[in-house]
Amino acid sequence: MTNAHLKLDGLAKSYGRFVAVEEFSLDISEGEFIAIMGPSGCGKTTTLRMLAGLETANRGQITLAGTRIDQLPVWERETPLVWQSLALFPFMTVRENVEFGLKMRGVSRAERRRRADDWLERLGISSYADRNVARLSGGQRQRVALARSLVLEPKVLLLDEPLSALDAHMAIKMQGELKKLQRELGITFVYVTHSHSEAFSLADRVVIMNAGRVEQIGSPQDIFLRPRSKFVAQFVGGISLLEGRVSDKEDGKRFLDTPDGKVRLAHGAGLAKGATADLAVRADRISVTVEPGWGENEIACTLISEEFAGAVVNLHLETASGHSLVAQLQQRDLEQLDASIGARVYASWHPDDGFLLESTRQSGSSPRVRAA
């Protein structure tokens, strides 16, 4: 990506011998919504803190609108951070909290009030302006925290799991409001979250991190439908993995020998015989029957459990070799299947619905990962 609004170039951060972030590079366009995801301790919050100026990178640099900012103090960066805990001042009113950053910048009292009241109105909390923040609900406090950051008219807004303290209903409502607000303002958002639903519903692009490194960058659709590595596939979930070795071609077709039999590959023509590979199949692409012979790629399994998930049911299956598969069925299809826990069933899928994952990164390597 060229002419990036916000550019992270080779950021690295260590604490003694512990590497928190390794060679993080990303170009972000103006007005783009970026979500950073990964397991606890993967480096996503450390990356956000380096952007905010709360941590100093050991290597690399950060550029905003063509100006390097990684050497600037926090208050000069125009990258305010909305904390997971919101970090509001409990002894102040709503308006005083929103005005605080402007006051620290020396903005006049009249101008502070005008701008604060404008944002309180825009976020629908003007009626609480003189109320102490301790008397607000979680959703109301969330709006105050947003108003306190947005009143500064930042070029970039950083958000560290801002919805994690809200109940499920309020979190979903705030997701919609956040997305609408971001689109209306055209502000660049960098958003750290554990929530798959938040990242995939809000972001233009998602960054998946693992052990301080970037595993994959792409649109929510790319990440969800085409994870590039075994880690991403397992982190995103809803994907069954089969390990095996590439066998000889038969009638022009390529196969993967697995502990549970041979399955045909629609892709991977360039793989050499004997190469190890991980085949991934999404749960909603796997069919389950009680009789064999209904699919080209078919594996005998035992039905281990059923997981009700609203309109669909996830069937957890186990192959003879002990591998786990997950199939996602509509409720009506499950009723037609008529199989009880412990029953022998057959999982099958079309070869086009399976895709090969990239080889696992070799130990000790440290590739620089950039957005496509």
C-alpha positions in Angstrom: 0.0 0.0 0.0 1.4 3.4 -1.0 0.9 6.9 0.5 -0.1 5.4 3.8 -1.7 7.8 6.3 -0.3 5.8 9.3 2.8 3.7 8.7 4.3 1.2 11.1 7.7 0.2 9.8 9.6 -2.7 11.5 8.4 -2.0 15.0 10.0 -4.3 17.7 9.7 -4.2 21.4 11.5 -6.4 24.0 11.5 -6.5 27.8 14.9 -8.0 28.6 15.0 -11.3 26.8 11.3 -11.5 26.2 10.3 -10.3 22.7 6.8 -8.8 22.9 6.6 -7.5 19.3 8.9 -8.6 16.4 9.2 -6.7 13.1 5.6 -5.3 12.9 5.0 -3.5 9.6 1.7 -2.2 8.4 0.5 0.6 6.1 -2.9 2.1 7.0 -5.0 4.3 4.8 -6.7 7.4 6.0 -10.2 6.6 7.3 -9.4 2.8 7.5 -10.7 0.6 10.4 -8.0 -1.8 11.4 -8.6 -4.5 14.0 -5.7 -6.3 15.7 -6.4 -9.8 17.2 -4.6 -12.6 18.8 -4.4 -14.6 22.0 -3.4 -13.0 25.3 0.3 -12.1 25.3 0.6 -12.0 21.5 1.8 -8.3 21.4 -1.4 -6.6 20.2 -1.8 -4.2 23.2 2.0 -3.5 23.2 1.7 -2.5 19.6 -1.2 -0.2 20.4 0.8 1.3 23.3 3.7 2.0 21.0 1.3 3.9 18.7 0.0 5.9 21.6 3.5 6.7 22.9 3.1 4.8 26.1 5.8 2.4 25.1 9.1 3.1 23.2 10.0 0.8 20.4 13.4 -0.8 20.4 13.5 -0.7 16.6 11.4 0.7 13.8 9.5 3.9 13.3 5.9 5.3 13.1 4.9 7.8 10.6 1.6 9.8 10.6 0.6 11.9 7.6 4.2 11.9 6.4 5.7 13.0 9.8 7.6 10.6 12.1 5.9 10.5 15.5 7.5 7.7 17.4 9.9 10.2 19.0 7.2 12.6 20.0 5.6 12.7 23.5 2.1 11.3 24.0 0.3 14.7 24.0 1.8 15.7 20.6 0.9 12.5 18.6 -2.8 13.1 17.9 -3.4 9.4 18.6 -5.6 9.3 21.8 -6.3 5.9 23.3 -9.7 4.7 24.6 -8.8 2.3 27.4 -10.4 -1.0 28.1 -11.1 0.3 31.6 -12.2 3.7 30.1 -10.0 5.5 32.7 -12.6 8.2 33.4 -12.1 10.5 36.4 -14.7 9.4 38.9 -14.6 12.7 40.8 -15.5 14.7 37.7 -18.8 15.2 35.9 -19.4 14.0 32.4 -18.7 17.4 30.9 -15.5 17.8 32.9 -14.2 14.5 31.8 -14.8 15.4 28.1 -13.2 18.8 28.6 -10.1 17.5 30.4 -7.9 17.0 27.3 -8.8 20.4 25.9 -8.0 22.0 29.3 -4.5 20.4 29.2 -4.0 21.9 25.8 -4.8 25.4 27.0 -8.1 25.7 25.2 -10.3 28.5 26.5 -13.1 27.7 28.9 -15.8 28.8 26.5 -14.4 26.9 23.6 -13.9 23.8 25.8 -17.5 23.9 26.8 -18.8 24.4 23.2 -16.8 21.5 21.8 -17.6 19.2 24.8 -21.3 19.9 24.6 -21.2 19.3 20.8 -19.8 15.8 21.3 -22.1 15.0 24.1 -25.0 15.9 21.9 -23.6 13.8 19.0 -23.2 10.8 21.2 -26.6 11.2 22.7 -25.5 11.8 26.3 -26.0 15.6 26.6 -28.6 15.1 29.3 -25.9 13.6 31.5 -23.5 16.5 31.2 -23.6 17.5 34.8 -23.9 14.0 36.2 -21.0 12.3 38.0 -19.6 9.5 35.7 -19.9 7.0 38.6 -23.7 7.2 38.2 -23.7 6.2 34.6 -24.3 2.8 33.0 -21.5 1.0 31.2 -22.8 2.0 27.8 -23.1 5.7 28.9 -19.5 5.6 30.3 -18.3 4.2 27.0 -19.8 7.1 25.2 -18.1 9.5 27.6 -14.7 7.9 26.9 -15.3 8.2 23.2 -16.4 11.8 23.5 -13.3 12.6 25.6 -11.0 11.3 22.8 -13.0 12.6 19.8 -13.3 16.1 21.2 -9.6 16.4 20.5 -10.3 15.9 16.8 -7.6 13.3 16.4 -6.2 11.9 13.1 -6.1 8.4 14.6 -8.2 6.9 17.4 -6.8 3.9 19.2 -9.1 1.6 21.1 -8.1 -1.2 23.5 -10.9 -3.7 23.9 -13.4 -0.8 24.5 -16.5 -3.0 24.6 -15.2 -5.9 26.7 -16.9 -4.7 29.9 -20.3 -4.4 28.3 -23.0 -7.0 28.3 -23.6 -8.9 25.0 -26.7 -6.8 24.0 -25.0 -3.5 24.7 -21.8 -4.5 23.0 -23.6 -5.4 19.8 -25.4 -2.0 19.9 -22.2 -0.1 20.5 -20.5 -2.0 17.6 -23.1 -0.5 15.2 -22.7 3.0 16.7 -18.9 2.8 16.5 -18.9 1.8 12.9 -21.4 4.5 12.0 -19.4 7.1 13.9 -16.1 6.1 12.3 -17.6 6.2 8.8 -19.1 9.6 9.4 -15.9 11.2 10.8 -13.5 9.5 8.4 -11.1 9.0 11.3 -8.6 6.1 11.2 -9.4 3.5 13.9 -6.9 1.0 15.2 -8.9 -1.4 17.4 -7.5 -4.2 19.6 -10.0 -6.9 20.5 -10.3 -10.6 21.6 -13.8 -10.7 20.0 -14.0 -12.4 16.5 -17.5 -10.9 16.0 -16.2 -7.3 16.7 -13.2 -7.6 14.4 -15.1 -9.2 11.5 -18.1 -6.9 11.7 -16.2 -3.6 12.2 -12.9 -3.8 10.5 -11.9 -3.1 6.9 -8.8 -5.3 7.6 -7.8 -7.6 10.4 -4.3 -8.3 11.7 -3.8 -11.6 13.4 -0.8 -11.8 15.8 0.9 -14.7 17.5 3.8 -14.6 19.9 4.8 -11.1 18.8 4.6 -11.7 15.1 2.0 -11.0 12.4 0.5 -14.2 11.1 -1.8 -12.7 8.5 -3.3 -9.4 7.4 -6.4 -9.3 5.2 -10.1 -8.4 4.9 -12.4 -10.2 7.4 -13.6 -12.3 4.5 -10.0 -13.3 3.6 -9.1 -14.2 7.2 -12.3 -16.1 7.8 -12.5 -18.0 4.5 -8.8 -18.4 3.6 -6.6 -18.5 6.7 -3.0 -18.9 5.6 -1.5 -20.8 8.5 -2.5 -23.5 10.9 -2.5 -21.1 13.8 -4.9 -18.6 12.0 -7.2 -21.5 11.1 -7.3 -22.7 14.7 -7.6 -19.2 16.1 -10.5 -18.2 13.8 -12.2 -21.5 14.5 -14.9 -23.4 12.6 -12.3 -25.2 10.5 -11.3 -28.8 10.5 -7.7 -29.7 9.8 -6.2 -32.9 8.3 -2.5 -33.6 8.3 -1.0 -35.8 5.7 1.6 -36.4 2.9 1.1 -35.7 -0.8 0.9 -38.9 -2.8 1.4 -39.7 -6.5 -1.1 -38.4 -9.0 -3.8 -40.8 -10.1 -5.6 -40.1 -13.3 -4.3 -36.6 -13.2 -5.6 -36.0 -9.7 -3.5 -35.1 -6.6 -4.2 -36.8 -3.2 -3.3 -36.4 0.4 -2.6 -39.5 2.4 -4.0 -39.0 5.9 -4.1 -41.4 8.9 -7.8 -41.8 8.1 -7.5 -42.5 4.4 -6.8 -40.8 1.1 -8.6 -37.5 0.2 -8.4 -35.7 -3.1 -7.0 -32.2 -3.4 -8.4 -29.7 -5.8 -5.3 -27.5 -5.4 -1.7 -28.0 -4.6 -0.5 -29.2 -8.1 2.9 -27.8 -7.3 3.5 -29.9 -4.2 6.1 -32.7 -4.5 5.3 -36.3 -3.7 5.9 -36.9 0.0 5.5 -33.3 1.1 3.7 -32.8 4.3 0.6 -30.5 4.2 -2.3 -29.4 6.2 -5.7 -29.5 4.6 -8.4 -27.2 5.9 -12.2 -27.5 5.4 -14.7 -25.1 6.8 -17.4 -26.6 9.1 -20.2 -25.4 6.9 -18.7 -27.3 3.9 -18.8 -30.7 5.6 -21.8 -33.0 5.1 -22.6 -35.7 7.6 -24.5 -38.9 6.7 -25.2 -42.2 8.5 -24.5 -44.2 5.3 -21.2 -44.1 3.3 -20.9 -43.3 -0.4 -22.4 -39.8 -0.5 -19.3 -37.8 -1.0 -16.0 -38.0 -2.9 -13.8 -37.2 0.2 -15.4 -39.3 2.9 -14.1 -40.2 6.4 -15.8 -42.5 8.9 -16.2 -40.8 12.3 -17.9 -41.1 15.6 -20.4 -38.4 16.7 -19.0 -37.1 19.9 -21.2 -34.2 20.8 -23.7 -31.6 19.5 -23.2 -27.8 20.1 -26.4 -25.7 19.7 -25.5 -22.3 18.2 -28.8 -20.7 17.4 -29.9 -21.4 13.9 -27.2 -24.0 13.4 -25.7 -26.9 15.3 -22.0 -27.8 15.4 -21.4 -31.5 15.3 -18.1 -32.6 16.9 -16.7 -35.7 15.3 -13.7 -38.0 15.9 -12.0 -40.0 13.3 -10.6 -43.5 13.9 -7.1 -42.0 14.3 -8.4 -39.6 16.9 -8.5 -36.5 14.8 -11.3 -34.0 15.5 -13.6 -32.7 12.8 -16.4 -30.1 13.1 -19.5 -30.0 10.8 -22.1 -27.2 10.9 -25.6 -28.2 10.1 -28.9 -26.5 10.0 -31.3 -27.7 12.7 -33.6 -29.3 10.1 -30.7 -31.2 8.6 -29.7 -32.5 12.0 -33.2 -33.8 12.5 -33.1 -35.6 9.2 -29.7 -37.1 10.1 -31.2 -38.8 13.1 -27.9 -39.9 14.7 -27.4 -40.2 18.4 -24.2 -39.4 20.4 -21.7 -42.3 19.9 -23.1 -43.2 16.5 -20.9 -44.0 13.5 -21.3 -41.3 10.8 -19.5 -40.3 7.6 -18.1 -36.8 7.0 -17.6 -35.7 3.4 -16.8 -32.6 1.4 -16.2 -31.6 -2.2 -12.5 -31.3 -3.1 -13.0 -27.7 -4.1 -14.0 -26.9 -0.5 -10.7 -28.0 0.9 -7.6 -25.7 0.9 -4.0 -26.2 1.8 -2.4 -24.0 4.5 1.1 -22.5 4.1 3.9 -24.4 5.7 4.6 -23.6 9.3 7.3 -20.9 9.7 10.7 -22.3 10.5 12.0 -21.8 14.0 14.2 -18.8 14.4 13.0 -17.0 11.3 11.5 -13.5 11.6 9.8 -12.4 8.3 8.6 -8.9 7.9 4.9 -9.1 7.2 3.3 -6.3 5.2 -0.2 -5.7 4.0 -0.9 -6.8 0.5 
